[in-house]
Amino acid sequence: MKEFTNNGVTKRCPRCGAAFVCTHDALCQCVGITLNENARAYLRAHYKDCLCRECLENISLTFSAQEETGD
């Protein structure tokens, strides 16, 4: 589902199904989320499109925790 709005494109998260707006600019919902290289590699391997902020934050936390524990 892609629907254009005044501020971007409404998308559906391929991980959880939540609807969100992707603007591909400094106001995008994903701005400020830090993803390490392992998280980026995981996203590239498993998803072809943007994920919602909640899923990106969850993936960021998961891979950050793995990095800290050495897993």
mmCIF file of the N, C-alpha and C atoms, coordinates in Angstrom:
data_MODEL
# 
_entry.id   MODEL 
# 
loop_
_atom_site.group_PDB 
_atom_site.id 
_atom_site.type_symbol 
_atom_site.label_atom_id 
_atom_site.label_alt_id 
_atom_site.label_comp_id 
_atom_site.label_asym_id 
_atom_site.label_entity_id 
_atom_site.label_seq_id 
_atom_site.pdbx_PDB_ins_code 
_atom_site.Cartn_x 
_atom_site.Cartn_y 
_atom_site.Cartn_z 
_atom_site.occupancy 
_atom_site.B_iso_or_equiv 
_atom_site.pdbx_formal_charge 
_atom_site.auth_seq_id 
_atom_site.auth_comp_id 
_atom_site.auth_asym_id 
_atom_site.auth_atom_id 
_atom_site.pdbx_PDB_model_num 
ATOM 1   N N  . MET A 1 1  ? 0.841  -1.176  0.000  1.00 0.00 ? 1  MET A N  1 
ATOM 2   C CA . MET A 1 1  ? 0.000  0.000   0.000  1.00 0.00 ? 1  MET A CA 1 
ATOM 3   C C  . MET A 1 1  ? 0.885  1.238   0.000  1.00 0.00 ? 1  MET A C  1 
ATOM 4   N N  . LYS A 1 2  ? 0.864  1.977   -1.087 1.00 0.00 ? 2  LYS A N  1 
ATOM 5   C CA . LYS A 1 2  ? 1.595  3.232   -1.137 1.00 0.00 ? 2  LYS A CA 1 
ATOM 6   C C  . LYS A 1 2  ? 0.615  4.326   -1.505 1.00 0.00 ? 2  LYS A C  1 
ATOM 7   N N  . GLU A 1 3  ? 0.487  5.262   -0.612 1.00 0.00 ? 3  GLU A N  1 
ATOM 8   C CA . GLU A 1 3  ? -0.424 6.368   -0.821 1.00 0.00 ? 3  GLU A CA 1 
ATOM 9   C C  . GLU A 1 3  ? 0.352  7.642   -0.574 1.00 0.00 ? 3  GLU A C  1 
ATOM 10  N N  . PHE A 1 4  ? 0.368  8.545   -1.554 1.00 0.00 ? 4  PHE A N  1 
ATOM 11  C CA . PHE A 1 4  ? 1.117  9.779   -1.398 1.00 0.00 ? 4  PHE A CA 1 
ATOM 12  C C  . PHE A 1 4  ? 0.341  10.760  -0.537 1.00 0.00 ? 4  PHE A C  1 
ATOM 13  N N  . THR A 1 5  ? 1.034  11.374  0.403  1.00 0.00 ? 5  THR A N  1 
ATOM 14  C CA . THR A 1 5  ? 0.450  12.415  1.240  1.00 0.00 ? 5  THR A CA 1 
ATOM 15  C C  . THR A 1 5  ? 1.229  13.691  0.954  1.00 0.00 ? 5  THR A C  1 
ATOM 16  N N  . ASN A 1 6  ? 0.856  14.779  1.570  1.00 0.00 ? 6  ASN A N  1 
ATOM 17  C CA . ASN A 1 6  ? 1.583  16.034  1.395  1.00 0.00 ? 6  ASN A CA 1 
ATOM 18  C C  . ASN A 1 6  ? 3.003  15.934  1.915  1.00 0.00 ? 6  ASN A C  1 
ATOM 19  N N  . ASN A 1 7  ? 3.233  15.040  2.857  1.00 0.00 ? 7  ASN A N  1 
ATOM 20  C CA . ASN A 1 7  ? 4.530  14.950  3.512  1.00 0.00 ? 7  ASN A CA 1 
ATOM 21  C C  . ASN A 1 7  ? 5.312  13.684  3.185  1.00 0.00 ? 7  ASN A C  1 
ATOM 22  N N  . GLY A 1 8  ? 4.857  12.879  2.253  1.00 0.00 ? 8  GLY A N  1 
ATOM 23  C CA . GLY A 1 8  ? 5.587  11.666  1.927  1.00 0.00 ? 8  GLY A CA 1 
ATOM 24  C C  . GLY A 1 8  ? 4.681  10.575  1.403  1.00 0.00 ? 8  GLY A C  1 
ATOM 25  N N  . VAL A 1 9  ? 5.123  9.336   1.581  1.00 0.00 ? 9  VAL A N  1 
ATOM 26  C CA . VAL A 1 9  ? 4.395  8.179   1.100  1.00 0.00 ? 9  VAL A CA 1 
ATOM 27  C C  . VAL A 1 9  ? 3.976  7.334   2.299  1.00 0.00 ? 9  VAL A C  1 
ATOM 28  N N  . THR A 1 10 ? 2.706  6.980   2.362  1.00 0.00 ? 10 THR A N  1 
ATOM 29  C CA . THR A 1 10 ? 2.245  6.086   3.404  1.00 0.00 ? 10 THR A CA 1 
ATOM 30  C C  . THR A 1 10 ? 2.632  4.670   3.002  1.00 0.00 ? 10 THR A C  1 
ATOM 31  N N  . LYS A 1 11 ? 3.317  3.976   3.890  1.00 0.00 ? 11 LYS A N  1 
ATOM 32  C CA . LYS A 1 11 ? 3.773  2.614   3.627  1.00 0.00 ? 11 LYS A CA 1 
ATOM 33  C C  . LYS A 1 11 ? 3.304  1.703   4.743  1.00 0.00 ? 11 LYS A C  1 
ATOM 34  N N  . ARG A 1 12 ? 3.395  0.403   4.497  1.00 0.00 ? 12 ARG A N  1 
ATOM 35  C CA . ARG A 1 12 ? 3.079  -0.590  5.514  1.00 0.00 ? 12 ARG A CA 1 
ATOM 36  C C  . ARG A 1 12 ? 4.372  -1.324  5.842  1.00 0.00 ? 12 ARG A C  1 
ATOM 37  N N  . CYS A 1 13 ? 4.699  -1.398  7.115  1.00 0.00 ? 13 CYS A N  1 
ATOM 38  C CA . CYS A 1 13 ? 5.928  -2.035  7.565  1.00 0.00 ? 13 CYS A CA 1 
ATOM 39  C C  . CYS A 1 13 ? 5.903  -3.519  7.190  1.00 0.00 ? 13 CYS A C  1 
ATOM 40  N N  . PRO A 1 14 ? 6.932  -3.991  6.478  1.00 0.00 ? 14 PRO A N  1 
ATOM 41  C CA . PRO A 1 14 ? 6.955  -5.401  6.096  1.00 0.00 ? 14 PRO A CA 1 
ATOM 42  C C  . PRO A 1 14 ? 7.223  -6.343  7.272  1.00 0.00 ? 14 PRO A C  1 
ATOM 43  N N  . ARG A 1 15 ? 7.644  -5.799  8.402  1.00 0.00 ? 15 ARG A N  1 
ATOM 44  C CA . ARG A 1 15 ? 7.943  -6.632  9.576  1.00 0.00 ? 15 ARG A CA 1 
ATOM 45  C C  . ARG A 1 15 ? 6.729  -6.812  10.483 1.00 0.00 ? 15 ARG A C  1 
ATOM 46  N N  . CYS A 1 16 ? 6.000  -5.717  10.743 1.00 0.00 ? 16 CYS A N  1 
ATOM 47  C CA . CYS A 1 16 ? 4.884  -5.799  11.692 1.00 0.00 ? 16 CYS A CA 1 
ATOM 48  C C  . CYS A 1 16 ? 3.525  -5.435  11.095 1.00 0.00 ? 16 CYS A C  1 
ATOM 49  N N  . GLY A 1 17 ? 3.529  -4.836  9.905  1.00 0.00 ? 17 GLY A N  1 
ATOM 50  C CA . GLY A 1 17 ? 2.269  -4.479  9.259  1.00 0.00 ? 17 GLY A CA 1 
ATOM 51  C C  . GLY A 1 17 ? 1.730  -3.107  9.598  1.00 0.00 ? 17 GLY A C  1 
ATOM 52  N N  . ALA A 1 18 ? 2.412  -2.356  10.459 1.00 0.00 ? 18 ALA A N  1 
ATOM 53  C CA . ALA A 1 18 ? 1.942  -1.020  10.844 1.00 0.00 ? 18 ALA A CA 1 
ATOM 54  C C  . ALA A 1 18 ? 2.077  -0.044  9.681  1.00 0.00 ? 18 ALA A C  1 
ATOM 55  N N  . ALA A 1 19 ? 1.128  0.873   9.563  1.00 0.00 ? 19 ALA A N  1 
ATOM 56  C CA . ALA A 1 19 ? 1.198  1.930   8.556  1.00 0.00 ? 19 ALA A CA 1 
ATOM 57  C C  . ALA A 1 19 ? 2.039  3.078   9.106  1.00 0.00 ? 19 ALA A C  1 
ATOM 58  N N  . PHE A 1 20 ? 2.830  3.703   8.234  1.00 0.00 ? 20 PHE A N  1 
ATOM 59  C CA . PHE A 1 20 ? 3.637  4.853   8.620  1.00 0.00 ? 20 PHE A CA 1 
ATOM 60  C C  . PHE A 1 20 ? 3.902  5.696   7.386  1.00 0.00 ? 20 PHE A C  1 
ATOM 61  N N  . VAL A 1 21 ? 4.355  6.935   7.606  1.00 0.00 ? 21 VAL A N  1 
ATOM 62  C CA . VAL A 1 21 ? 4.667  7.837   6.493  1.00 0.00 ? 21 VAL A CA 1 
ATOM 63  C C  . VAL A 1 21 ? 6.170  7.935   6.340  1.00 0.00 ? 21 VAL A C  1 
ATOM 64  N N  . CYS A 1 22 ? 6.640  7.692   5.136  1.00 0.00 ? 22 CYS A N  1 
ATOM 65  C CA . CYS A 1 22 ? 8.062  7.786   4.800  1.00 0.00 ? 22 CYS A CA 1 
ATOM 66  C C  . CYS A 1 22 ? 8.259  9.046   3.959  1.00 0.00 ? 22 CYS A C  1 
ATOM 67  N N  . THR A 1 23 ? 9.123  9.945   4.423  1.00 0.00 ? 23 THR A N  1 
ATOM 68  C CA . THR A 1 23 ? 9.334  11.196  3.694  1.00 0.00 ? 23 THR A CA 1 
ATOM 69  C C  . THR A 1 23 ? 10.693 11.283  3.011  1.00 0.00 ? 23 THR A C  1 
ATOM 70  N N  . HIS A 1 24 ? 11.607 10.378  3.335  1.00 0.00 ? 24 HIS A N  1 
ATOM 71  C CA . HIS A 1 24 ? 12.957 10.377  2.754  1.00 0.00 ? 24 HIS A CA 1 
ATOM 72  C C  . HIS A 1 24 ? 13.650 11.736  2.886  1.00 0.00 ? 24 HIS A C  1 
ATOM 73  N N  . ASP A 1 25 ? 13.478 12.375  4.038  1.00 0.00 ? 25 ASP A N  1 
ATOM 74  C CA . ASP A 1 25 ? 14.145 13.648  4.286  1.00 0.00 ? 25 ASP A CA 1 
ATOM 75  C C  . ASP A 1 25 ? 14.434 13.783  5.779  1.00 0.00 ? 25 ASP A C  1 
ATOM 76  N N  . ALA A 1 26 ? 14.817 14.964  6.200  1.00 0.00 ? 26 ALA A N  1 
ATOM 77  C CA . ALA A 1 26 ? 15.202 15.201  7.592  1.00 0.00 ? 26 ALA A CA 1 
ATOM 78  C C  . ALA A 1 26 ? 14.036 15.047  8.569  1.00 0.00 ? 26 ALA A C  1 
ATOM 79  N N  . LEU A 1 27 ? 12.813 14.951  8.077  1.00 0.00 ? 27 LEU A N  1 
ATOM 80  C CA . LEU A 1 27 ? 11.647 14.796  8.941  1.00 0.00 ? 27 LEU A CA 1 
ATOM 81  C C  . LEU A 1 27 ? 11.120 13.365  8.951  1.00 0.00 ? 27 LEU A C  1 
ATOM 82  N N  . CYS A 1 28 ? 11.801 12.457  8.290  1.00 0.00 ? 28 CYS A N  1 
ATOM 83  C CA . CYS A 1 28 ? 11.332 11.079  8.186  1.00 0.00 ? 28 CYS A CA 1 
ATOM 84  C C  . CYS A 1 28 ? 11.287 10.417  9.561  1.00 0.00 ? 28 CYS A C  1 
ATOM 85  N N  . GLN A 1 29 ? 10.385 9.479   9.717  1.00 0.00 ? 29 GLN A N  1 
ATOM 86  C CA . GLN A 1 29 ? 10.182 8.797   10.999 1.00 0.00 ? 29 GLN A CA 1 
ATOM 87  C C  . GLN A 1 29 ? 11.403 8.004   11.455 1.00 0.00 ? 29 GLN A C  1 
ATOM 88  N N  . CYS A 1 30 ? 12.319 7.715   10.576 1.00 0.00 ? 30 CYS A N  1 
ATOM 89  C CA . CYS A 1 30 ? 13.492 6.914   10.957 1.00 0.00 ? 30 CYS A CA 1 
ATOM 90  C C  . CYS A 1 30 ? 14.705 7.766   11.363 1.00 0.00 ? 30 CYS A C  1 
ATOM 91  N N  . VAL A 1 31 ? 14.608 9.067   11.225 1.00 0.00 ? 31 VAL A N  1 
ATOM 92  C CA . VAL A 1 31 ? 15.731 9.941   11.557 1.00 0.00 ? 31 VAL A CA 1 
ATOM 93  C C  . VAL A 1 31 ? 16.100 9.788   13.032 1.00 0.00 ? 31 VAL A C  1 
ATOM 94  N N  . GLY A 1 32 ? 17.380 9.651   13.282 1.00 0.00 ? 32 GLY A N  1 
ATOM 95  C CA . GLY A 1 32 ? 17.874 9.566   14.649 1.00 0.00 ? 32 GLY A CA 1 
ATOM 96  C C  . GLY A 1 32 ? 18.066 8.152   15.162 1.00 0.00 ? 32 GLY A C  1 
ATOM 97  N N  . ILE A 1 33 ? 17.642 7.161   14.403 1.00 0.00 ? 33 ILE A N  1 
ATOM 98  C CA . ILE A 1 33 ? 17.840 5.777   14.819 1.00 0.00 ? 33 ILE A CA 1 
ATOM 99  C C  . ILE A 1 33 ? 19.221 5.334   14.341 1.00 0.00 ? 33 ILE A C  1 
ATOM 100 N N  . THR A 1 34 ? 20.028 4.852   15.266 1.00 0.00 ? 34 THR A N  1 
ATOM 101 C CA . THR A 1 34 ? 21.377 4.406   14.932 1.00 0.00 ? 34 THR A CA 1 
ATOM 102 C C  . THR A 1 34 ? 21.373 2.900   14.716 1.00 0.00 ? 34 THR A C  1 
ATOM 103 N N  . LEU A 1 35 ? 21.888 2.483   13.571 1.00 0.00 ? 35 LEU A N  1 
ATOM 104 C CA . LEU A 1 35 ? 21.977 1.063   13.245 1.00 0.00 ? 35 LEU A CA 1 
ATOM 105 C C  . LEU A 1 35 ? 23.428 0.717   12.992 1.00 0.00 ? 35 LEU A C  1 
ATOM 106 N N  . ASN A 1 36 ? 23.939 -0.286  13.716 1.00 0.00 ? 36 ASN A N  1 
ATOM 107 C CA . ASN A 1 36 ? 25.314 -0.697  13.466 1.00 0.00 ? 36 ASN A CA 1 
ATOM 108 C C  . ASN A 1 36 ? 25.375 -1.505  12.162 1.00 0.00 ? 36 ASN A C  1 
ATOM 109 N N  . GLU A 1 37 ? 26.556 -1.874  11.746 1.00 0.00 ? 37 GLU A N  1 
ATOM 110 C CA . GLU A 1 37 ? 26.715 -2.553  10.459 1.00 0.00 ? 37 GLU A CA 1 
ATOM 111 C C  . GLU A 1 37 ? 25.992 -3.897  10.432 1.00 0.00 ? 37 GLU A C  1 
ATOM 112 N N  . ASN A 1 38 ? 25.992 -4.630  11.543 1.00 0.00 ? 38 ASN A N  1 
ATOM 113 C CA . ASN A 1 38 ? 25.280 -5.905  11.584 1.00 0.00 ? 38 ASN A CA 1 
ATOM 114 C C  . ASN A 1 38 ? 23.777 -5.717  11.402 1.00 0.00 ? 38 ASN A C  1 
ATOM 115 N N  . ALA A 1 39 ? 23.222 -4.681  12.009 1.00 0.00 ? 39 ALA A N  1 
ATOM 116 C CA . ALA A 1 39 ? 21.800 -4.394  11.857 1.00 0.00 ? 39 ALA A CA 1 
ATOM 117 C C  . ALA A 1 39 ? 21.490 -4.003  10.417 1.00 0.00 ? 39 ALA A C  1 
ATOM 118 N N  . ARG A 1 40 ? 22.344 -3.198  9.815  1.00 0.00 ? 40 ARG A N  1 
ATOM 119 C CA . ARG A 1 40 ? 22.144 -2.801  8.415  1.00 0.00 ? 40 ARG A CA 1 
ATOM 120 C C  . ARG A 1 40 ? 22.205 -4.006  7.486  1.00 0.00 ? 40 ARG A C  1 
ATOM 121 N N  . ALA A 1 41 ? 23.145 -4.907  7.730  1.00 0.00 ? 41 ALA A N  1 
ATOM 122 C CA . ALA A 1 41 ? 23.269 -6.113  6.906  1.00 0.00 ? 41 ALA A CA 1 
ATOM 123 C C  . ALA A 1 41 ? 22.017 -6.978  7.044  1.00 0.00 ? 41 ALA A C  1 
ATOM 124 N N  . TYR A 1 42 ? 21.516 -7.101  8.279  1.00 0.00 ? 42 TYR A N  1 
ATOM 125 C CA . TYR A 1 42 ? 20.289 -7.863  8.525  1.00 0.00 ? 42 TYR A CA 1 
ATOM 126 C C  . TYR A 1 42 ? 19.119 -7.257  7.752  1.00 0.00 ? 42 TYR A C  1 
ATOM 127 N N  . LEU A 1 43 ? 18.972 -5.939  7.825  1.00 0.00 ? 43 LEU A N  1 
ATOM 128 C CA . LEU A 1 43 ? 17.870 -5.276  7.120  1.00 0.00 ? 43 LEU A CA 1 
ATOM 129 C C  . LEU A 1 43 ? 17.977 -5.477  5.613  1.00 0.00 ? 43 LEU A C  1 
ATOM 130 N N  . ARG A 1 44 ? 19.176 -5.321  5.062  1.00 0.00 ? 44 ARG A N  1 
ATOM 131 C CA . ARG A 1 44 ? 19.365 -5.520  3.617  1.00 0.00 ? 44 ARG A CA 1 
ATOM 132 C C  . ARG A 1 44 ? 19.012 -6.945  3.195  1.00 0.00 ? 44 ARG A C  1 
ATOM 133 N N  . ALA A 1 45 ? 19.359 -7.910  4.022  1.00 0.00 ? 45 ALA A N  1 
ATOM 134 C CA . ALA A 1 45 ? 19.126 -9.316  3.690  1.00 0.00 ? 45 ALA A CA 1 
ATOM 135 C C  . ALA A 1 45 ? 17.657 -9.730  3.812  1.00 0.00 ? 45 ALA A C  1 
ATOM 136 N N  . HIS A 1 46 ? 16.899 -9.061  4.687  1.00 0.00 ? 46 HIS A N  1 
ATOM 137 C CA . HIS A 1 46 ? 15.545 -9.517  4.976  1.00 0.00 ? 46 HIS A CA 1 
ATOM 138 C C  . HIS A 1 46 ? 14.411 -8.627  4.469  1.00 0.00 ? 46 HIS A C  1 
ATOM 139 N N  . TYR A 1 47 ? 14.703 -7.376  4.135  1.00 0.00 ? 47 TYR A N  1 
ATOM 140 C CA . TYR A 1 47 ? 13.625 -6.453  3.759  1.00 0.00 ? 47 TYR A CA 1 
ATOM 141 C C  . TYR A 1 47 ? 14.017 -5.634  2.539  1.00 0.00 ? 47 TYR A C  1 
ATOM 142 N N  . LYS A 1 48 ? 13.048 -5.402  1.676  1.00 0.00 ? 48 LYS A N  1 
ATOM 143 C CA . LYS A 1 48 ? 13.282 -4.625  0.456  1.00 0.00 ? 48 LYS A CA 1 
ATOM 144 C C  . LYS A 1 48 ? 12.812 -3.177  0.584  1.00 0.00 ? 48 LYS A C  1 
ATOM 145 N N  . ASP A 1 49 ? 12.087 -2.857  1.655  1.00 0.00 ? 49 ASP A N  1 
ATOM 146 C CA . ASP A 1 49 ? 11.531 -1.516  1.805  1.00 0.00 ? 49 ASP A CA 1 
ATOM 147 C C  . ASP A 1 49 ? 11.715 -1.042  3.243  1.00 0.00 ? 49 ASP A C  1 
ATOM 148 N N  . CYS A 1 50 ? 11.295 0.167   3.510  1.00 0.00 ? 50 CYS A N  1 
ATOM 149 C CA . CYS A 1 50 ? 11.421 0.784   4.826  1.00 0.00 ? 50 CYS A CA 1 
ATOM 150 C C  . CYS A 1 50 ? 10.612 0.037   5.879  1.00 0.00 ? 50 CYS A C  1 
ATOM 151 N N  . LEU A 1 51 ? 11.086 0.107   7.116  1.00 0.00 ? 51 LEU A N  1 
ATOM 152 C CA . LEU A 1 51 ? 10.362 -0.417  8.267  1.00 0.00 ? 51 LEU A CA 1 
ATOM 153 C C  . LEU A 1 51 ? 9.877  0.749   9.115  1.00 0.00 ? 51 LEU A C  1 
ATOM 154 N N  . CYS A 1 52 ? 8.862  0.500   9.927  1.00 0.00 ? 52 CYS A N  1 
ATOM 155 C CA . CYS A 1 52 ? 8.357  1.543   10.822 1.00 0.00 ? 52 CYS A CA 1 
ATOM 156 C C  . CYS A 1 52 ? 9.389  1.839   11.907 1.00 0.00 ? 52 CYS A C  1 
ATOM 157 N N  . ARG A 1 53 ? 9.216  2.956   12.573 1.00 0.00 ? 53 ARG A N  1 
ATOM 158 C CA . ARG A 1 53 ? 10.159 3.387   13.597 1.00 0.00 ? 53 ARG A CA 1 
ATOM 159 C C  . ARG A 1 53 ? 10.275 2.368   14.730 1.00 0.00 ? 53 ARG A C  1 
ATOM 160 N N  . GLU A 1 54 ? 9.159  1.826   15.183 1.00 0.00 ? 54 GLU A N  1 
ATOM 161 C CA . GLU A 1 54 ? 9.191  0.872   16.286 1.00 0.00 ? 54 GLU A CA 1 
ATOM 162 C C  . GLU A 1 54 ? 10.031 -0.356  15.929 1.00 0.00 ? 54 GLU A C  1 
ATOM 163 N N  . CYS A 1 55 ? 9.866  -0.881  14.728 1.00 0.00 ? 55 CYS A N  1 
ATOM 164 C CA . CYS A 1 55 ? 10.653 -2.048  14.315 1.00 0.00 ? 55 CYS A CA 1 
ATOM 165 C C  . CYS A 1 55 ? 12.129 -1.690  14.167 1.00 0.00 ? 55 CYS A C  1 
ATOM 166 N N  . LEU A 1 56 ? 12.424 -0.515  13.605 1.00 0.00 ? 56 LEU A N  1 
ATOM 167 C CA . LEU A 1 56 ? 13.820 -0.102  13.482 1.00 0.00 ? 56 LEU A CA 1 
ATOM 168 C C  . LEU A 1 56 ? 14.471 0.067   14.848 1.00 0.00 ? 56 LEU A C  1 
ATOM 169 N N  . GLU A 1 57 ? 13.746 0.653   15.793 1.00 0.00 ? 57 GLU A N  1 
ATOM 170 C CA . GLU A 1 57 ? 14.285 0.807   17.143 1.00 0.00 ? 57 GLU A CA 1 
ATOM 171 C C  . GLU A 1 57 ? 14.525 -0.553  17.784 1.00 0.00 ? 57 GLU A C  1 
ATOM 172 N N  . ASN A 1 58 ? 13.608 -1.493  17.585 1.00 0.00 ? 58 ASN A N  1 
ATOM 173 C CA . ASN A 1 58 ? 13.752 -2.832  18.145 1.00 0.00 ? 58 ASN A CA 1 
ATOM 174 C C  . ASN A 1 58 ? 14.974 -3.532  17.557 1.00 0.00 ? 58 ASN A C  1 
ATOM 175 N N  . ILE A 1 59 ? 15.154 -3.440  16.257 1.00 0.00 ? 59 ILE A N  1 
ATOM 176 C CA . ILE A 1 59 ? 16.317 -4.051  15.603 1.00 0.00 ? 59 ILE A CA 1 
ATOM 177 C C  . ILE A 1 59 ? 17.597 -3.381  16.072 1.00 0.00 ? 59 ILE A C  1 
ATOM 178 N N  . SER A 1 60 ? 17.582 -2.071  16.206 1.00 0.00 ? 60 SER A N  1 
ATOM 179 C CA . SER A 1 60 ? 18.747 -1.343  16.695 1.00 0.00 ? 60 SER A CA 1 
ATOM 180 C C  . SER A 1 60 ? 19.140 -1.824  18.085 1.00 0.00 ? 60 SER A C  1 
ATOM 181 N N  . LEU A 1 61 ? 18.165 -1.938  18.981 1.00 0.00 ? 61 LEU A N  1 
ATOM 182 C CA . LEU A 1 61 ? 18.435 -2.401  20.346 1.00 0.00 ? 61 LEU A CA 1 
ATOM 183 C C  . LEU A 1 61 ? 18.942 -3.839  20.362 1.00 0.00 ? 61 LEU A C  1 
ATOM 184 N N  . THR A 1 62 ? 18.338 -4.694  19.556 1.00 0.00 ? 62 THR A N  1 
ATOM 185 C CA . THR A 1 62 ? 18.745 -6.098  19.503 1.00 0.00 ? 62 THR A CA 1 
ATOM 186 C C  . THR A 1 62 ? 20.193 -6.239  19.061 1.00 0.00 ? 62 THR A C  1 
ATOM 187 N N  . PHE A 1 63 ? 20.564 -5.553  17.995 1.00 0.00 ? 63 PHE A N  1 
ATOM 188 C CA . PHE A 1 63 ? 21.916 -5.685  17.486 1.00 0.00 ? 63 PHE A CA 1 
ATOM 189 C C  . PHE A 1 63 ? 22.940 -4.938  18.360 1.00 0.00 ? 63 PHE A C  1 
ATOM 190 N N  . SER A 1 64 ? 22.523 -3.874  19.015 1.00 0.00 ? 64 SER A N  1 
ATOM 191 C CA . SER A 1 64 ? 23.413 -3.182  19.953 1.00 0.00 ? 64 SER A CA 1 
ATOM 192 C C  . SER A 1 64 ? 23.709 -4.073  21.147 1.00 0.00 ? 64 SER A C  1 
ATOM 193 N N  . ALA A 1 65 ? 22.676 -4.764  21.642 1.00 0.00 ? 65 ALA A N  1 
ATOM 194 C CA . ALA A 1 65 ? 22.860 -5.669  22.784 1.00 0.00 ? 65 ALA A CA 1 
ATOM 195 C C  . ALA A 1 65 ? 23.779 -6.821  22.411 1.00 0.00 ? 65 ALA A C  1 
ATOM 196 N N  . GLN A 1 66 ? 23.638 -7.350  21.208 1.00 0.00 ? 66 GLN A N  1 
ATOM 197 C CA . GLN A 1 66 ? 24.504 -8.441  20.752 1.00 0.00 ? 66 GLN A CA 1 
ATOM 198 C C  . GLN A 1 66 ? 25.950 -7.976  20.668 1.00 0.00 ? 66 GLN A C  1 
ATOM 199 N N  . GLU A 1 67 ? 26.133 -6.753  20.212 1.00 0.00 ? 67 GLU A N  1 
ATOM 200 C CA . GLU A 1 67 ? 27.478 -6.197  20.093 1.00 0.00 ? 67 GLU A CA 1 
ATOM 201 C C  . GLU A 1 67 ? 28.133 -6.062  21.470 1.00 0.00 ? 67 GLU A C  1 
ATOM 202 N N  . GLU A 1 68 ? 27.342 -5.635  22.451 1.00 0.00 ? 68 GLU A N  1 
ATOM 203 C CA . GLU A 1 68 ? 27.850 -5.447  23.806 1.00 0.00 ? 68 GLU A CA 1 
ATOM 204 C C  . GLU A 1 68 ? 28.194 -6.768  24.480 1.00 0.00 ? 68 GLU A C  1 
ATOM 205 N N  . THR A 1 69 ? 27.426 -7.815  24.189 1.00 0.00 ? 69 THR A N  1 
ATOM 206 C CA . THR A 1 69 ? 27.679 -9.114  24.826 1.00 0.00 ? 69 THR A CA 1 
ATOM 207 C C  . THR A 1 69 ? 28.639 -9.971  24.017 1.00 0.00 ? 69 THR A C  1 
ATOM 208 N N  . GLY A 1 70 ? 28.962 -9.525  22.801 1.00 0.00 ? 70 GLY A N  1 
ATOM 209 C CA . GLY A 1 70 ? 29.890 -10.275 21.963 1.00 0.00 ? 70 GLY A CA 1 
ATOM 210 C C  . GLY A 1 70 ? 29.260 -11.420 21.214 1.00 0.00 ? 70 GLY A C  1 
ATOM 211 N N  . ASP A 1 71 ? 27.920 -11.476 21.153 1.00 0.00 ? 71 ASP A N  1 
ATOM 212 C CA . ASP A 1 71 ? 27.230 -12.551 20.417 1.00 0.00 ? 71 ASP A CA 1 
ATOM 213 C C  . ASP A 1 71 ? 27.278 -12.310 18.933 1.00 0.00 ? 71 ASP A C  1 
# 
